[in-house]
Amino acid sequence: MKEDKKLREEIERNREYYQLLVDSVKDYAIFMLDPNGYVISWNTGAELIKGYKAEEIINKHFSCFYTPEDVREGIPEYALKIAKLEGKFEGEGWRVRKDGSRFWANVVITPLYDEDKHLRGFAEVIRDMTERKLMEDRINRLNLVLNSILKVNQLTIREKDRRSLIQGACNNFVKNNGYHSAWIALIDDTHTAIMTAQAKLDKDFIKLDRKMKRGELPYCAKKALKQSDIVVIKDPSTCKCPVSKRYPSGTGVMTLRLEYDGRIYGVVNVTVPVNFITDK
C-alpha cells in the first residue's frame, strides 16, 4: 500500500513538473485535445497567442481556432485524420484569435496512444509566424512590382504607339497580380484627359473615363499632379472615385504623375493590398 501511495505521489509530482515546464514556454501554444478534437489542456503560451484563458476554452472544439472558410472545407477534421494516419500533421495557415484577428500559424498535431494503442487524444503545438509570413508576402509583392516596372520600361523603349504603350503598361501592372488594377490617363495642358487605358476595371472605368475627358480628374489624380511623390490613399472610398467600388476590400490606391524632362504627360493609378501600400 505504501509503495502504491509513493508511486501515485511520484506520478502526481511528475505531472506537476510537466505542467510547470509546459506553462513556462510562452512562444508556443501547447495544448491537448481529446480524440474528438475538444480542448482538454491549455498552457500560458496558448493564452498569449490565441487570447483565451484556460477556463474559456477548455471543453470547446478546436475548430474555433480556424477561419470560417477552413471550417466549411473540413480542414480541422482533415488535420486530425492525417495525424492519425501518418503519425503527425504539420502545416501552416491562418488561425483565428479570440478577438477575431488572424495570425499565420505553424501547426504540429501528434496523436497520443496508451499502452494498449488506444487513441487518448492529440497534442498540438502552434507557433505564431505572422511576421515571417508578412515579410515573405512583401518580398513576393515587391518582386512582382519590379517585374511589372521592368516590362513597362521595355515597352517604353519598343512601343511607338502611345495607346498601345499605356494599355500595355496597364496590362503589365496587373499581370501575375503585381497590382489588383491599374489605369493611366494622358492629359493636355488644361489637365484634361486625351487618352486613357485600364486593366481589370472594365465597365466601371467608363464613368471615370468620361469625367476625365471633360477635365474632371479624380482627387487622387489632382493631388498627384501637384506633387512629385506618390499619392497614397489607404481607403479609396473616402475620395469618392467612380471606380472605388471595383476595388477589393483591404486594398489601397497609389497614384503617380508621369513626368519627363520637366513636362507632365499624365497620371498612373494602381491598387494594391493595404499591407503593401507603403512599399512605393
BELWO-V729180 format. One record per residue. N is the residue number from 0. RES is the residue in one small letter. SS is DSSP state (a for helix, b for strand, c for the rest). PHI is phi in whole degrees, 0 to 359 (NA if undefined). D_LAST is the distance of its C-alpha to the last C-alpha in whole Angstrom. Layout:
BEGIN
N,RES,SS,PHI,D_LAST
N,RES,SS,PHI,D_LAST
END
This chain:
BEGIN
0,m,c,NA,75
1,k,a,297,74
2,e,a,295,72
3,d,a,297,70
4,k,a,295,69
5,k,a,298,68
6,l,a,296,66
7,r,a,297,64
8,e,a,296,64
9,e,a,295,62
10,i,a,297,60
11,e,a,294,59
12,r,a,297,58
13,n,a,298,56
14,r,a,296,54
15,e,a,294,53
16,y,a,299,52
17,y,a,297,50
18,q,a,295,48
19,l,a,298,48
20,l,a,296,46
21,v,a,296,44
22,d,a,292,43
23,s,a,285,42
24,v,c,274,39
25,k,c,255,36
26,d,c,273,33
27,y,b,232,35
28,a,b,274,36
29,i,b,235,40
30,f,b,207,42
31,m,b,243,45
32,l,b,240,45
33,d,c,282,49
34,p,c,302,50
35,n,c,262,48
36,g,c,95,45
37,y,b,267,46
38,v,b,289,45
39,i,b,236,48
40,s,b,209,46
41,w,b,204,43
42,n,c,250,42
43,t,a,298,40
44,g,a,299,37
45,a,a,295,37
46,e,a,296,37
47,l,a,292,34
48,i,a,282,32
49,k,a,260,33
50,g,c,91,34
51,y,c,269,38
52,k,c,279,41
53,a,a,305,44
54,e,a,292,46
55,e,a,274,43
56,i,a,246,43
57,i,c,302,46
58,n,c,77,47
59,k,c,263,44
60,h,b,285,43
61,f,a,291,40
62,s,a,295,39
63,c,a,292,37
64,f,a,276,35
65,y,b,264,33
66,t,c,290,31
67,p,a,304,33
68,e,a,297,32
69,d,a,292,33
70,v,a,296,36
71,r,a,298,37
72,e,c,274,37
73,g,c,76,39
74,i,a,296,37
75,p,a,302,39
76,e,a,296,42
77,y,a,297,41
78,a,a,298,39
79,l,a,293,43
80,k,a,298,45
81,i,a,295,43
82,a,a,301,43
83,k,a,291,47
84,l,a,287,47
85,e,a,250,45
86,g,c,88,46
87,k,c,187,42
88,f,b,243,39
89,e,b,223,36
90,g,b,191,33
91,e,b,227,29
92,g,b,177,28
93,w,b,283,27
94,r,b,234,29
95,v,b,246,30
96,r,c,276,31
97,k,c,303,34
98,d,c,280,31
99,g,c,93,30
100,s,c,288,27
101,r,b,247,26
102,f,b,219,25
103,w,b,271,25
104,a,b,245,28
105,n,b,265,30
106,v,b,236,34
107,v,b,232,37
108,i,b,241,40
109,t,b,236,44
110,p,b,287,47
111,l,b,242,50
112,y,b,241,53
113,d,c,272,57
114,e,c,299,60
115,d,c,269,61
116,k,c,64,57
117,h,c,269,57
118,l,b,291,53
119,r,b,259,53
120,g,b,153,49
121,f,b,221,46
122,a,b,258,44
123,e,b,237,40
124,v,b,236,38
125,i,b,232,34
126,r,b,236,31
127,d,b,283,28
128,m,c,246,25
129,t,a,301,22
130,e,a,300,20
131,r,a,295,21
132,k,a,299,20
133,l,a,296,16
134,m,a,296,16
135,e,a,297,17
136,d,a,296,15
137,r,a,295,12
138,i,a,296,13
139,n,a,297,14
140,r,a,296,11
141,l,a,297,9
142,n,a,297,13
143,l,a,295,13
144,v,a,296,10
145,l,a,298,11
146,n,a,295,14
147,s,a,296,13
148,i,a,297,12
149,l,a,300,15
150,k,a,292,17
151,v,a,295,16
152,n,a,299,17
153,q,a,296,20
154,l,a,296,21
155,t,a,302,21
156,i,a,287,23
157,r,a,272,25
158,e,c,269,26
159,k,c,263,28
160,d,c,277,28
161,r,a,296,25
162,r,a,296,26
163,s,a,296,25
164,l,a,296,22
165,i,a,288,20
166,q,a,291,22
167,g,a,296,21
168,a,a,295,17
169,c,a,299,17
170,n,a,299,19
171,n,a,289,17
172,f,a,296,14
173,v,a,263,16
174,k,a,298,18
175,n,a,60,18
176,n,a,61,16
177,g,c,301,13
178,y,c,226,12
179,h,c,288,15
180,s,b,205,16
181,a,b,203,15
182,w,b,215,17
183,i,b,229,17
184,a,b,233,20
185,l,b,269,21
186,i,b,236,23
187,d,c,262,26
188,d,c,292,27
189,t,c,267,28
190,h,c,64,24
191,t,c,258,26
192,a,b,291,25
193,i,b,249,27
194,m,b,200,25
195,t,b,224,23
196,a,b,207,22
197,q,b,209,20
198,a,b,218,20
199,k,c,68,21
200,l,c,249,22
201,d,a,53,25
202,k,a,295,28
203,d,a,295,26
204,f,a,278,24
205,i,a,302,27
206,k,a,298,28
207,l,a,296,24
208,d,a,301,25
209,r,a,296,29
210,k,a,297,27
211,m,a,293,25
212,k,a,283,28
213,r,c,263,30
214,g,c,88,27
215,e,c,259,26
216,l,c,284,22
217,p,c,291,20
218,y,a,307,19
219,c,a,298,15
220,a,a,289,16
221,k,a,301,19
222,k,a,294,16
223,a,a,296,14
224,l,a,292,17
225,k,c,267,18
226,q,c,217,15
227,s,c,274,13
228,d,c,285,9
229,i,c,291,7
230,v,b,272,10
231,v,b,249,9
232,i,b,234,12
233,k,c,280,13
234,d,c,232,16
235,p,a,301,17
236,s,a,295,21
237,t,a,286,21
238,c,a,258,20
239,k,c,54,23
240,c,c,283,21
241,p,c,302,24
242,v,c,258,22
243,s,a,297,20
244,k,a,293,23
245,r,a,280,22
246,y,c,287,19
247,p,c,297,20
248,s,c,298,20
249,g,c,83,17
250,t,b,247,14
251,g,b,237,12
252,v,b,238,11
253,m,b,238,8
254,t,b,232,10
255,l,b,222,10
256,r,b,282,13
257,l,b,267,15
258,e,b,223,17
259,y,b,213,19
260,d,c,56,22
261,g,c,84,21
262,r,b,250,22
263,i,b,266,20
264,y,b,258,20
265,g,b,166,18
266,v,b,223,15
267,v,b,238,13
268,n,b,231,12
269,v,b,225,11
270,t,b,246,12
271,v,b,218,11
272,p,b,302,12
273,v,a,303,12
274,n,a,301,12
275,f,a,247,9
276,i,c,290,7
277,t,c,278,6
278,d,c,278,4
279,k,c,292,0
END
